[in-house]
Amino acid sequence: MLEDDARMIDQVPAAIPALVFDREYVPVLVGGSAAPRRFTVGGASVVMGPAAMLIIAEASGAPARSGVWNAERFRLIGPAPAPVTERLMGAPWGVDERASPIHIAVRVEGEALYLGTARVSRAGTSDGVLTDCELRLEAPLSRELLDRVRPPLPPGHVPDLRWLGNVNGDREAALEQFVTGWYPTEDATESPVGDSASRLPGGLRQLYRLAKQRPGALGTQNKILPEPDLLTDHLGEMLVFGVENQGASSGHSRGRLRNLKPIRLSGSVNSTGS
């Protein structure tokens, strides 16, 4: 039976009707007769079975959504639930993952395009939760296939660089032009405002205001923490507002900061958020 399943996986066509893919191919890809577990992470569907994981994304080039990044890489944008985090972070990198592969597919206009398997090449966490994960495809995509799963933006939609003219003068205008020009609005739930808002530098307050409908502006790998997640060092003098992630977990521990960007506050602050 396992050999039959392996042969069927090898014969998965590049494109297949989405309903047929869900009904016939998904059970084979993830393995087992029991109902697989399903999660949504960054707009992508993550299906987990005893034999494998399958990630199905929508064709999109939006930086804040999970999907194909380029011909060789796929990005899963968190936060991810515990089972997904454990699966992607649990096994040591570089270990043969053929026993429990990660399959990648993309939905395009009623079809599911199967892209093959991928391996985790980089992942970031915050307080034990997967925030972003980059997977390298085993077989690079052709230009034609890449243009289908990550449609290129029409030339008219490419943002201009007028914001650069205000960098040395009206920086508030420069920030607003940059964020509104490069990051599309999304249907995002407005984050609660913490006690630190009034004590933040003006530029950071403005960025949080703009990011309420454009969460992608806060970044994915090197990112600005959401306002409710701001924290201070153990002295209450340095405000941690950004995380630099280079493939290792980054976080705050009492008396120690690692890979975090602080700024000094004008006064002592006992607490700035969760």
C-alpha positions, 0 to 999 in steps of 0.5 A: 500500500505504501508503495502504491501511495508513493507511486501516486504521489510521484504521478501527481500532475502539475495542475488538477481541479481543486475539488479533485485534488482535495478529495483524491490527492490530499489523503494520499499526500498526508497519509493515513485513513483518519481525518487529517488535522487542518489549520490556517496560517497566514492565509494558507491551509496546512493539512497534517497527517501521519505521513506528511504535511501539506501546505496549500496557499492561494496565488498571491504576491502579497508580502504579508500572506503565506505563499510562493516567494520566488522560484526556489522559496516558499514562505509561511507567515505566522503566527502558527498553532502549536502542532504546526510549530512543533512539526516545522521546528521539531526536527533538526535541520539537515536531517533526512526529511523524506520519512515525513515530507512537506508538500506544497501546492497553490490554488489558482483559478479553480485548480491546484498546482502541485509544486512538489516537496520542500525543506525548512531552511529558516524559521523564526519564533516568538515566545515559542510560536512560529512567526515565519518560516522559509521553505526551499523547494526541492525543484525550482519553478519554471518562469511560466509556473512562477508567474502563475503561482505568484502573479507579477504586479502590473507595471502601473501598480509599482510604487513610486519613490517620491517618498525619498524626497521627504526623508531629509525634510518632512519625515512624517510625510515620507513614512506615510508615503512609503507605507501606503505606497508599498503595502496594500490595505488588508482586512485586519482587526485593529490591535488594542492600544496599550499604555505605552502609546503616549510615551512612544516616539512620534514616528513609531506611533505613526507607524503603528497607526498606518500598520493597523490596516497594513500589518505587512509594514511591520515586517516578517523576518526583521520586524517591528513588534505589534504595539501590545507586545512591546516590552522593556529591559529589566531596568525599565529604561530601554523599550524593545520594539524590533526583532532581528531574526537570523534563523534563531529564536529571539525573545526577552528573558529577565535581565537579558535581550537577544537579537532585539532592537531597543530605544531609550525611554525618556523616563522609567517605565514599569510595563509597556504591554504583554 
